[in-house]
Amino acid sequence: MTPNIYTSISSIPLVFDPIPEYAAPANVYKTARSIGTNRSITTTYNLTWSFPVDSNFLYLVRLHFCEFQREISKIGDRVFKIYIASQVADSRADVIEWTGGRGIPIYKDYAVGMYAQTSKKINLTVALHAGPEQYSVYADALLNGVEVFKISSNNSNLAGPNPDPTRDPNPPQQPPERTSSSGGISKNVIAAIAGGSVSGALVLGLLCFLTFWSRRSSKDSTYTDKTSLWGPLSYTTTKSTKTQDSSLPADLCRRFSLAEIKAATNGFDEIFIIGVGGFGNVYKGYVDGGSTTVAIKRLNPGSQQGAREFTTEIEMLSQLRHLHLVSLIGYCNDGGEMILVVSKIPTRILEIGSGGAPASHPTSQIDVADGVLCPLAMPIRDDLEIFEVLDGV
């Protein structure tokens, strides 16, 4: 990590001219990040922030500045370069030149297109670099806050790709298998006893089968086909040679075996239950070797939801694509079960940059007509708060 300096001052009075006071909370302009003043070090690296954003959209980046250090008082004291998405946004940024003095907040807006040949998220970077000695007294750079706004496409669309499932950094460890003491009996004796028991059971089973077969060899059995409400999604109607296959989205979701579901929930252990409803229980589970946290919705036989509704729910969830909706990962219909596997969506509230205690002032509210802009990040702070919620499960 490159070195940087956090600066905070509470005594300086702020003069909001030319921007209004509601542009950002006052504590944004009383805290800042800078590179430092040692020219032999600061000129060798950039002070950089990185924001994951949806690709193939235009973004508005708003940078907040306010000079409040005593050493910086005139034009040319601190001049620096601004790079956005690895492109030069301003080659000679001078906050004193923009504002006319210390304690005067200001912000600058920049537009950048984040286009790439991928539907996944990419990183939008903001970097500062100290200016050369010929036009900057101090080899330093300053930033008080960052806002990133997502601008809708030509069809007024702000939707991004379906998010990847959240991976648990600390998956639960499988408990070690319990071993029983042999009580002094040697392993060979135990193996001999076990082998004899298995052989005896096989012989007895064979005798029972032969007896049963001889008794029923002269009888003909008839069976009536029945369609169970909890049967598989591909089912056969009563006494018909035609099959009715459900058009499941096999290319968009994954089919889990019942063994995988039981492994993910430790055999539907009650300790994994995170929700209970009329349809059944919702379990927190771990798939892919415990690296992916999911929510598992298991329908019970008493539920009014049948095979058709279950199929419709799979088809609907597999076609939803939105950041704030749960995404369908897969389903299971083995052994008469009806189970949905969906992702757990993290809702993130980000305040990036300037360390210390959490901000005492709430993030400013920005009202934009027709939902054209979508705020993604606000004042720079070091702390990162993540609140996980489970939507619609």
C-alpha positions in Angstrom: 0.0 0.0 0.0 1.3 3.4 -0.9 1.8 5.9 2.0 -0.8 8.6 2.5 -1.7 11.1 5.2 -5.1 11.7 6.8 -5.7 15.3 7.9 -8.6 16.6 9.9 -9.4 20.0 11.4 -12.6 21.1 13.1 -11.8 24.7 14.0 -11.6 26.2 10.6 -14.8 28.1 9.5 -16.1 27.0 6.1 -17.3 29.6 3.5 -19.6 28.0 1.0 -19.0 30.1 -2.0 -19.5 29.4 -4.9 -21.1 26.0 -4.0 -24.2 25.7 -1.7 -23.9 24.2 1.8 -26.0 21.2 0.8 -23.4 20.1 -1.7 -21.9 17.8 0.9 -21.7 17.5 4.7 -19.3 19.9 6.4 -17.2 17.1 7.8 -16.3 16.1 4.2 -14.5 19.4 3.7 -12.8 19.3 7.2 -11.1 15.9 6.5 -8.8 15.0 3.6 -6.3 12.6 2.2 -2.9 13.8 1.0 0.3 12.2 -0.3 2.9 14.0 1.9 5.6 16.6 1.3 8.7 14.5 0.8 9.3 15.0 -2.9 11.8 12.1 -3.2 9.0 9.8 -2.2 5.7 11.4 -3.3 6.7 11.8 -6.9 7.2 8.1 -7.3 3.6 6.9 -6.8 0.0 7.9 -7.1 -2.7 8.1 -4.4 -5.4 5.9 -5.9 -9.0 4.9 -5.1 -10.8 2.1 -6.9 -14.6 1.7 -7.3 -16.3 -1.5 -8.8 -18.9 -0.4 -11.3 -21.1 -2.0 -14.0 -19.5 -2.0 -17.4 -20.8 -0.3 -20.5 -22.3 2.8 -18.7 -21.4 6.4 -18.5 -20.4 7.7 -15.0 -20.2 11.2 -13.5 -17.4 11.5 -11.0 -17.6 14.4 -8.5 -14.4 15.3 -6.6 -14.7 17.5 -3.5 -11.8 19.8 -2.4 -11.1 22.3 0.4 -7.7 23.7 1.4 -7.4 24.2 5.2 -3.7 23.5 5.9 -1.8 26.6 7.2 1.2 26.1 4.8 -1.1 26.2 1.7 -2.2 29.8 1.3 -1.5 31.0 -2.3 -1.6 29.8 -5.9 1.1 27.4 -6.8 1.7 26.1 -3.2 0.1 22.7 -4.0 -0.5 21.8 -7.7 -1.2 18.2 -8.7 -2.6 15.9 -11.5 -5.9 14.1 -11.5 -6.4 10.8 -13.4 -9.8 9.1 -13.8 -10.0 5.6 -15.3 -6.2 6.0 -16.1 -6.9 9.1 -18.2 -5.7 12.7 -17.4 -8.7 14.6 -16.1 -6.7 17.7 -14.9 -3.0 18.2 -15.5 -2.7 21.3 -13.1 -5.2 21.1 -10.3 -4.8 24.0 -7.8 -7.5 24.3 -5.2 -6.4 27.8 -4.1 -6.6 29.0 -7.7 -10.2 27.6 -7.9 -11.5 29.0 -4.7 -9.3 32.0 -3.9 -8.3 30.9 -0.4 -8.4 28.4 2.5 -11.6 27.1 4.0 -13.6 27.5 0.8 -15.2 24.2 -0.4 -15.5 23.4 -4.1 -16.2 20.4 -6.3 -15.3 19.4 -9.8 -17.4 17.1 -12.1 -15.9 14.7 -14.7 -17.7 12.3 -17.1 -16.1 9.0 -18.0 -17.4 6.1 -20.1 -16.6 2.6 -18.6 -17.0 0.5 -21.7 -15.5 -3.0 -21.9 -16.1 -6.3 -23.7 -17.5 -7.9 -20.6 -20.8 -7.9 -18.7 -19.1 -8.1 -15.3 -18.1 -5.3 -13.0 -14.9 -3.3 -13.7 -12.9 -0.9 -11.6 -13.3 2.9 -12.0 -10.1 4.5 -10.5 -9.4 8.0 -9.3 -5.7 8.8 -8.9 -3.7 11.8 -7.7 -0.1 12.6 -8.5 2.1 15.4 -7.2 3.0 18.2 -9.6 6.6 18.9 -10.7 8.8 21.3 -8.8 8.7 24.0 -11.5 5.1 24.9 -10.8 4.3 23.4 -7.3 6.1 24.5 -4.1 5.0 21.3 -2.3 5.1 17.8 -3.9 1.7 16.9 -2.6 -2.0 16.2 -3.7 -5.3 16.6 -1.8 -8.7 15.1 -1.9 -11.6 15.5 0.5 -14.4 13.4 -1.0 -15.6 11.4 -4.0 -19.1 10.8 -5.5 -19.7 8.4 -8.4 -23.0 8.6 -10.3 -24.2 6.0 -12.8 -25.9 7.6 -15.8 -28.7 5.7 -17.5 -28.4 4.4 -21.0 -30.4 5.7 -24.0 -33.3 3.5 -23.1 -33.4 4.9 -19.5 -31.9 1.6 -18.2 -29.8 1.5 -15.0 -29.8 -2.3 -14.6 -26.5 -4.1 -14.4 -25.6 -7.8 -14.8 -26.8 -10.4 -12.4 -24.3 -10.3 -9.4 -22.1 -13.3 -8.6 -23.1 -15.3 -5.5 -21.5 -13.9 -2.3 -18.6 -16.1 -1.2 -18.2 -16.6 2.6 -14.5 -15.8 3.5 -14.8 -18.2 6.5 -16.8 -21.2 5.4 -17.7 -23.5 8.3 -15.5 -26.4 8.9 -16.9 -29.9 8.7 -16.9 -31.5 12.1 -14.5 -34.4 12.4 -16.0 -37.9 12.3 -16.5 -39.5 15.7 -14.5 -42.6 16.3 -15.7 -45.1 18.9 -13.3 -46.9 21.2 -12.8 -50.6 20.5 -12.6 -51.3 24.3 -9.4 -53.3 23.9 -10.6 -55.5 21.1 -8.2 -55.7 18.2 -9.1 -54.4 14.8 -8.8 -57.8 13.2 -11.5 -59.2 15.5 -13.8 -56.2 14.8 -13.3 -56.7 11.1 -14.1 -60.4 11.3 -17.3 -59.8 13.3 -18.4 -57.1 10.8 -17.6 -59.3 7.8 -19.5 -62.3 9.3 -22.6 -60.1 10.0 -22.6 -58.7 6.5 -22.3 -62.2 4.9 -25.1 -63.6 7.1 -27.3 -60.7 6.2 -26.7 -61.3 2.5 -27.5 -65.0 2.7 -30.6 -64.4 4.7 -31.7 -61.7 2.2 -31.1 -64.1 -0.7 -33.2 -66.8 0.9 -36.1 -64.4 1.6 -36.0 -63.2 -2.1 -36.1 -66.7 -3.5 -39.0 -67.6 -1.2 -41.0 -64.6 -2.2 -40.3 -65.1 -5.9 -41.5 -68.6 -5.8 -44.8 -67.6 -4.2 -45.6 -64.8 -6.6 -44.3 -66.4 -9.8 -47.9 -67.4 -10.8 -49.5 -64.1 -10.0 -49.9 -61.1 -12.2 -49.7 -57.7 -10.7 -51.4 -54.6 -12.0 -50.6 -51.1 -11.0 -52.4 -47.9 -11.4 -50.3 -44.9 -12.5 -50.7 -41.9 -10.3 -49.3 -38.4 -10.6 -48.1 -37.1 -7.2 -48.4 -33.5 -6.3 -44.8 -33.7 -5.1 -43.5 -35.7 -8.1 -40.6 -34.6 -10.3 -41.0 -31.7 -12.7 -40.9 -34.0 -15.7 -43.9 -36.3 -15.1 -46.2 -38.8 -16.9 -50.0 -38.4 -16.9 -52.1 -41.3 -15.7 -52.1 -44.2 -18.2 -50.6 -42.3 -21.1 -47.5 -42.9 -23.2 -47.0 -39.1 -23.6 -44.8 -37.2 -21.2 -45.2 -33.5 -20.4 -41.7 -32.0 -19.8 -41.4 -28.7 -18.0 -39.5 -26.1 -19.9 -37.0 -25.5 -17.2 -34.2 -23.0 -17.9 -31.3 -25.5 -17.7 -28.9 -23.0 -19.3 -29.6 -20.3 -16.7 -29.7 -22.2 -13.4 -28.2 -25.3 -11.9 -29.9 -28.5 -10.9 -28.7 -29.8 -7.5 -28.9 -33.3 -6.2 -30.6 -34.0 -2.9 -27.2 -35.2 -1.6 -25.7 -31.8 -2.4 -28.6 -30.0 -0.6 -28.2 -32.2 2.5 -24.5 -31.6 2.5 -25.0 -27.8 2.2 -27.4 -27.7 5.2 -25.9 -30.5 7.3 -28.9 -32.7 6.7 -31.4 -29.8 7.1 -30.1 -29.1 10.5 -32.4 -26.7 12.4 -29.4 -24.5 13.4 -29.2 -23.5 9.7 -32.9 -22.2 9.5 -33.1 -18.5 8.8 -36.8 -18.2 8.0 -40.0 -20.1 8.5 -43.3 -19.7 6.5 -46.4 -21.4 5.3 -44.4 -22.9 2.4 -41.7 -24.4 4.6 -38.3 -23.5 6.0 -35.5 -21.4 4.5 -32.0 -22.6 5.4 -28.7 -20.9 5.2 -26.4 -23.3 3.2 -22.9 -23.6 1.8 -22.2 -25.0 -1.6 -19.1 -25.5 -3.8 -17.1 -26.9 -1.0 -18.3 -24.3 1.5 -17.1 -21.3 -0.5 -20.5 -20.0 -1.5 -23.2 -18.9 0.9 -26.8 -19.5 -0.4 -30.4 -19.5 0.9 -32.2 -22.8 0.4 -36.0 -22.7 0.3 -37.5 -26.1 1.0 -41.2 -26.5 0.3 -43.1 -28.9 2.6 -45.9 -31.3 1.5 -48.5 -29.2 3.4 -47.8 -26.2 1.2 -50.4 -25.2 -1.4 -47.7 -24.7 -3.9 -47.6 -27.6 -6.4 -45.4 -28.7 -9.3 -46.7 -26.1 -11.8 -46.2 -23.2 -9.4 -42.8 -24.5 -8.5 -41.9 -24.6 -12.2 -43.3 -21.1 -12.8 -41.2 -19.8 -9.9 -38.0 -21.2 -11.3 -38.7 -19.8 -14.8 -39.5 -16.4 -13.3 -36.5 -16.1 -11.0 -34.1 -17.4 -13.6 -35.0 -14.5 -15.9 -34.7 -11.7 -13.3 -31.6 -9.6 -13.6 -31.3 -6.8 -11.0 -28.7 -5.9 -8.4 -31.3 -5.6 -5.6 -33.1 -8.9 -6.2 -32.1 -12.4 -5.2 -30.7 -14.4 -8.0 -31.7 -18.0 -8.6 -28.7 -20.3 -8.5 -30.5 -23.6 -9.0 -33.2 -26.1 -7.8 -33.6 -29.6 -6.6 -36.5 -32.0 -7.3 -35.0 -35.3 -6.3 -36.7 -37.7 -3.9 -40.1 -35.9 -4.1 -38.5 -32.6 -2.8 -39.1 -29.1 -4.2 -36.2 -26.9 -3.3 -34.9 -23.6 -4.6 -31.4 -22.4 -4.1 -30.9 -18.6 -4.3 -28.1 -16.2 -3.5 -27.8 -14.1 -0.4 -27.6 -10.4 -1.6 -25.3 -8.0 0.3 -26.6 -4.5 0.5 -23.6 -2.3 0.8 -23.4 1.3 2.3 -20.0 2.6 1.4 -18.1 5.4 2.9 -14.6 5.3 1.5 -11.3 7.0 2.6 -10.7 9.1 5.6 -10.3 6.8 8.7 -11.3 7.3 12.2 -14.8 7.2 13.7 -17.9 6.9 11.5 -19.3 10.1 10.0 -21.6 12.1 12.3 -23.4 13.7 9.4 -25.6 11.5 7.1 -24.8 11.3 3.4 -26.4 14.2 1.5 -29.5 13.4 -0.5 -29.4 14.0 -4.2 -32.7 14.5 -6.0 -32.5 13.9 -9.8 -35.5 13.9 -12.2 -36.6 10.6 -13.9 -33.9 8.6 -12.0 -31.2 9.5 -14.5 -28.4 9.4 -11.9 -27.8 6.7 -9.4 -25.4 7.5 -6.4 -22.9 4.8 -5.8 -20.4 6.2 -3.3 -20.0 9.2 -1.0 -17.5 11.0 1.3 -14.1 9.4 1.6 -13.7 7.5 4.8 -11.6 4.4 5.8 -14.5 2.5 7.3 -16.6 0.1 5.2 -20.0 -1.0 6.5 -21.8 -4.0 4.9 -25.3 -5.0 5.8 -26.5 -8.4 4.4 -30.2 -8.8 3.8 -32.2 -11.7 2.2 -34.7 -10.3 -0.3 -38.0 -12.1 -1.1 -37.1 -15.4 0.6 
